[in-house]
Amino acid sequence: MKEKKFLNVGEFANICGTTKETLLHYDRKGLLTPQYVASNGSCNGKMLRASRLLTPQYVASNGYRKYSIEQYFDFDLISLLKESGASLKQIKNYLDNKNNSEYLKLLRDQVFLLKSKQDQLAHRLSMLNHLLEITEESVIKPFDTLFFEERESKNIYLYKIDPDKMLTRESSVECYSNFLMDSLTANNNIDLPLGNIIPKKYAINKDFKLCYLFRDTYNEKNINLKEIPNGRYACIFHHGNIESHINIFKFMIEEITKMNLEIMTDVYVYDCMSYILVGTSQDYIAKYIVKIGNL
């Protein structure tokens, strides 16, 4: 059987494992035009030049657009570059200026882009894992019950706030908004979970003063970071309004004191994204943690 060198759109789409619509789209974009195109369906021997790789050798006598079998490799190259993440515009620019240096530049650009996306995905995964962990805890753990856990050290980013503004829902929203805008400026990301800090000097006196907002960090440098040290922590979950949160905080400090334990750090108050779980603007869920030691 004589080898078939010239294929119509459907036949060529079949060997390329694609659709006629994709080939027509590439044709319109100037990426992959059939090598053999009869001029207006005439048989006068004239032809529209299409392929970037091959020299025309055949005029379709029936007016159909014909692909050369060798154009499979053109399609394969476009598919490879698309799979690398290159846009059709980038691919066309390369095909219009095809040489080794342009090919290397395109590949290097895509490696850089994919590494950036990989870092972004890793960041999002880390954030989601933290949110998942604290949300699962807030659903499973009983409220208002003191418990203890070992925690690893971690760095957080601090933002100073007016403690009085955190005592009403309206002014606290303003604090959160300013903090998130500050985070975007510093890091171009909003790292979660978020939380508040009651400094140790106030905590030991059961004084509910939320002096800082904090957020988790992910591979950040050149910003002011604070370390939450590793060790044994007393923890408690609470669901309620601001007044009840003040009361549970005092209860937590009193219980720690009764156990002859020492408060060794600030109290960190993790926001459990409770507006999703609770569905009210007044009540919220938070996890209070403080490192403790023996007196």
C-alpha positions as CSV (number, residue, x, y, z in Angstrom):
1,M,0.0,0.0,0.0
2,K,1.3,3.4,-1.0
3,E,2.2,5.6,2.0
4,K,-0.2,8.5,2.5
5,K,1.9,11.7,2.9
6,F,-0.9,14.3,2.8
7,L,-3.9,14.3,5.2
8,N,-7.1,16.3,5.4
9,V,-7.9,18.1,8.7
10,G,-9.8,15.1,10.2
11,E,-7.1,12.6,9.3
12,F,-4.4,14.8,10.7
13,A,-6.4,15.5,13.9
14,N,-6.7,11.7,14.4
15,I,-3.0,11.0,14.2
16,C,-2.2,14.0,16.5
17,G,-4.8,12.8,19.0
18,T,-6.6,16.1,18.9
19,T,-9.7,17.7,17.4
20,K,-10.4,19.5,14.2
21,E,-11.4,22.5,16.2
22,T,-8.0,22.7,17.9
23,L,-6.2,22.5,14.5
24,L,-8.5,25.2,13.1
25,H,-7.7,27.4,16.1
26,Y,-4.0,26.9,15.7
27,D,-4.4,27.8,12.0
28,R,-6.2,31.0,12.8
29,K,-3.5,31.9,15.4
30,G,-0.8,31.3,12.8
31,L,0.8,28.4,14.8
32,L,0.1,25.5,12.5
33,T,-1.3,26.1,9.0
34,P,-1.8,23.2,6.6
35,Q,1.2,23.0,4.3
36,Y,-0.9,22.6,1.2
37,V,-3.8,25.0,0.6
38,A,-5.5,25.4,-2.8
39,S,-6.0,29.0,-3.6
40,N,-9.8,29.6,-3.4
41,G,-10.3,26.0,-4.3
42,S,-8.9,26.5,-7.8
43,C,-6.6,24.2,-9.6
44,N,-4.4,26.8,-11.2
45,G,-1.2,25.5,-9.6
46,K,-0.9,28.4,-7.1
47,M,-0.7,27.7,-3.3
48,L,-0.7,29.6,0.0
49,R,2.5,29.0,1.9
50,A,1.8,27.7,5.4
51,S,4.3,25.5,7.1
52,R,7.2,27.0,9.1
53,L,9.4,23.9,8.5
54,L,8.6,22.6,5.1
55,T,8.8,23.9,1.5
56,P,5.6,23.5,-0.5
57,Q,5.6,20.6,-2.9
58,Y,2.0,19.9,-3.6
59,V,-1.2,21.8,-4.5
60,A,-4.5,20.3,-3.4
61,S,-6.4,19.9,-6.6
62,N,-9.8,19.6,-4.9
63,G,-9.6,22.8,-2.9
64,Y,-9.1,21.0,0.5
65,R,-6.5,22.1,3.0
66,K,-3.9,19.4,3.4
67,Y,-1.4,18.7,6.1
68,S,1.9,17.0,5.4
69,I,2.6,14.0,7.6
70,E,5.8,15.7,8.7
71,Q,3.7,18.4,10.3
72,Y,3.0,16.0,13.1
73,F,6.3,17.1,14.6
74,D,5.2,20.8,14.4
75,F,2.1,19.8,16.3
76,D,4.1,17.8,18.8
77,L,6.4,20.8,19.5
78,I,3.4,23.1,20.1
79,S,1.9,20.5,22.5
80,L,5.2,20.1,24.3
81,L,5.5,23.9,24.8
82,K,1.9,24.1,25.9
83,E,2.4,21.4,28.4
84,S,5.4,23.3,29.8
85,G,3.0,26.2,30.5
86,A,3.8,28.5,27.6
87,S,1.0,30.5,26.2
88,L,0.0,30.4,22.5
89,K,1.4,33.9,22.2
90,Q,4.8,32.8,23.6
91,I,4.8,29.8,21.3
92,K,4.0,31.9,18.2
93,N,6.8,34.3,19.2
94,Y,9.2,31.4,19.3
95,L,8.0,29.9,16.0
96,D,8.4,33.4,14.4
97,N,12.0,33.7,15.7
98,K,13.0,30.0,15.8
99,N,16.6,29.4,16.9
100,N,18.4,27.6,19.7
101,S,18.8,30.7,21.9
102,E,15.1,31.5,21.7
103,Y,14.2,27.9,22.5
104,L,16.5,27.9,25.5
105,K,15.1,31.3,26.7
106,L,11.5,30.0,26.4
107,L,12.4,26.8,28.5
108,R,14.2,28.8,31.1
109,D,11.3,31.2,31.4
110,Q,8.9,28.3,31.9
111,V,11.1,26.7,34.5
112,F,11.2,29.9,36.5
113,L,7.4,30.3,36.1
114,L,6.7,26.8,37.2
115,K,9.0,27.0,40.2
116,S,7.2,30.2,41.3
117,K,3.8,28.4,40.9
118,Q,5.2,25.5,42.8
119,D,6.2,27.8,45.7
120,Q,2.8,29.4,45.6
121,L,1.0,26.0,45.7
122,A,3.2,24.9,48.6
123,H,2.4,28.1,50.5
124,R,-1.4,27.5,49.9
125,L,-1.1,23.9,51.0
126,S,0.7,24.9,54.2
127,M,-2.0,27.5,54.9
128,L,-4.8,25.1,54.2
129,N,-3.3,22.4,56.5
130,H,-3.0,24.9,59.3
131,L,-6.7,26.0,58.8
132,L,-7.8,22.4,58.6
133,E,-6.0,21.5,61.8
134,I,-7.4,24.2,63.9
135,T,-10.9,23.9,62.4
136,E,-11.0,20.2,63.0
137,E,-9.9,20.8,66.6
138,S,-12.6,23.5,67.1
139,V,-15.2,21.0,65.9
140,I,-13.9,17.9,67.9
141,K,-12.5,19.4,71.1
142,P,-15.0,20.3,73.9
143,F,-15.4,24.0,74.7
144,D,-14.3,25.6,78.0
145,T,-12.2,22.6,79.0
146,L,-8.5,23.1,79.7
147,F,-6.1,20.6,78.0
148,F,-2.4,20.4,77.4
149,E,-0.3,19.8,74.2
150,E,3.3,19.8,73.1
151,R,3.9,22.4,70.3
152,E,6.8,23.0,68.0
153,S,8.3,26.4,67.6
154,K,7.1,28.7,64.8
155,N,7.5,32.2,63.6
156,I,4.7,34.7,63.4
157,Y,4.4,38.2,62.0
158,L,3.1,40.9,64.5
159,Y,1.0,43.9,64.0
160,K,0.4,46.4,66.9
161,I,-3.2,47.4,67.5
162,D,-5.2,49.4,70.0
163,P,-6.6,46.9,72.6
164,D,-9.7,49.0,73.2
165,K,-10.7,48.6,69.5
166,M,-10.7,44.8,69.8
167,L,-13.6,45.0,72.4
168,T,-16.2,45.8,69.8
169,R,-17.0,43.9,66.6
170,E,-17.1,47.1,64.5
171,S,-13.7,48.5,65.5
172,S,-12.1,45.0,65.5
173,V,-13.1,44.6,61.8
174,E,-11.2,47.8,61.1
175,C,-8.1,46.4,62.9
176,Y,-8.3,43.1,60.9
177,S,-8.7,45.0,57.6
178,N,-5.7,47.2,58.3
179,F,-3.6,44.2,59.3
180,L,-4.5,42.3,56.2
181,M,-3.6,45.2,54.0
182,D,-0.3,45.5,55.8
183,S,0.3,41.8,55.2
184,L,-0.4,42.2,51.5
185,T,2.1,45.1,51.3
186,A,4.8,43.1,53.2
187,N,4.3,39.7,51.6
188,N,1.8,39.9,48.7
189,N,0.0,37.1,50.5
190,I,-2.5,36.8,53.3
191,D,-1.1,34.0,55.5
192,L,-3.6,32.2,57.7
193,P,-4.5,31.4,60.4
194,L,-4.7,34.8,62.2
195,G,-4.7,35.5,65.8
196,N,-4.3,38.0,68.7
197,I,-1.7,38.3,71.4
198,I,-2.3,39.1,75.1
199,P,1.2,40.0,76.4
200,K,2.5,38.1,79.4
201,K,2.6,41.1,81.6
202,Y,-1.2,41.5,81.2
203,A,-2.0,37.8,81.2
204,I,-0.5,37.1,84.6
205,N,-2.9,39.7,86.0
206,K,-5.9,38.3,84.1
207,D,-6.1,41.6,82.1
208,F,-7.7,40.8,78.7
209,K,-5.7,43.2,76.5
210,L,-5.4,42.1,72.8
211,C,-2.3,44.2,71.9
212,Y,-1.3,42.6,68.7
213,L,-2.6,40.8,65.7
214,F,-0.5,38.0,64.2
215,R,-0.4,35.7,61.3
216,D,1.5,32.6,60.3
217,T,4.5,33.1,58.0
218,Y,5.8,31.1,55.1
219,N,9.5,31.3,54.1
220,E,9.5,35.1,54.8
221,K,12.6,37.2,55.3
222,N,13.4,40.8,56.0
223,I,10.3,41.3,58.2
224,N,9.9,41.6,62.0
225,L,9.2,38.1,63.2
226,K,8.4,36.7,66.6
227,E,9.0,33.1,67.7
228,I,6.4,31.2,69.5
229,P,8.7,28.8,71.4
230,N,8.3,25.0,71.5
231,G,7.2,23.3,74.7
232,R,4.1,22.4,76.7
233,Y,1.1,24.6,76.3
234,A,-2.1,25.0,78.2
235,C,-5.0,25.3,75.8
236,I,-8.7,26.0,75.8
237,F,-11.4,26.5,73.1
238,H,-14.3,28.9,73.6
239,H,-17.4,29.9,71.6
240,G,-19.2,33.0,72.6
241,N,-19.3,36.8,72.5
242,I,-16.5,39.2,73.7
243,E,-17.7,39.2,77.3
244,S,-17.7,35.5,77.6
245,H,-14.3,35.3,75.9
246,I,-13.0,37.7,78.6
247,N,-14.4,35.4,81.3
248,I,-13.0,32.2,79.8
249,F,-9.5,33.8,79.5
250,K,-9.7,34.7,83.3
251,F,-10.9,31.1,84.0
252,M,-7.9,29.7,82.1
253,I,-5.4,31.8,84.0
254,E,-7.0,30.9,87.3
255,E,-6.9,27.2,86.5
256,I,-3.2,27.3,85.5
257,T,-2.5,29.1,88.8
258,K,-4.4,26.5,90.8
259,M,-2.2,23.8,89.3
260,N,0.9,25.6,90.5
261,L,2.0,26.1,86.9
262,E,3.9,29.2,85.6
263,I,2.8,31.3,82.7
264,M,6.0,31.5,80.6
265,T,4.9,33.3,77.4
266,D,2.3,35.7,76.0
267,V,-1.2,34.2,75.5
268,Y,-1.8,33.5,71.8
269,V,-5.5,33.6,70.7
270,Y,-6.1,31.7,67.4
271,D,-9.0,32.8,65.3
272,C,-10.8,29.7,64.2
273,M,-12.5,31.4,61.1
274,S,-15.6,31.0,63.2
275,Y,-17.8,33.3,61.0
276,I,-17.9,30.2,58.7
277,L,-18.8,27.8,61.5
278,V,-21.0,30.0,63.7
279,G,-22.7,32.1,61.1
280,T,-23.1,35.1,63.4
281,S,-21.3,38.4,63.7
282,Q,-21.3,38.5,67.5
283,D,-20.2,35.1,68.6
284,Y,-16.9,33.6,67.6
285,I,-14.6,30.6,68.3
286,A,-11.0,31.0,69.4
287,K,-8.3,28.8,70.8
288,Y,-6.2,30.2,73.6
289,I,-2.7,28.8,74.2
290,V,0.1,29.7,76.6
291,K,3.3,28.0,77.4
292,I,3.5,26.8,80.9
293,G,6.1,25.4,83.3
294,N,6.5,24.2,86.8
295,L,7.0,26.7,89.6
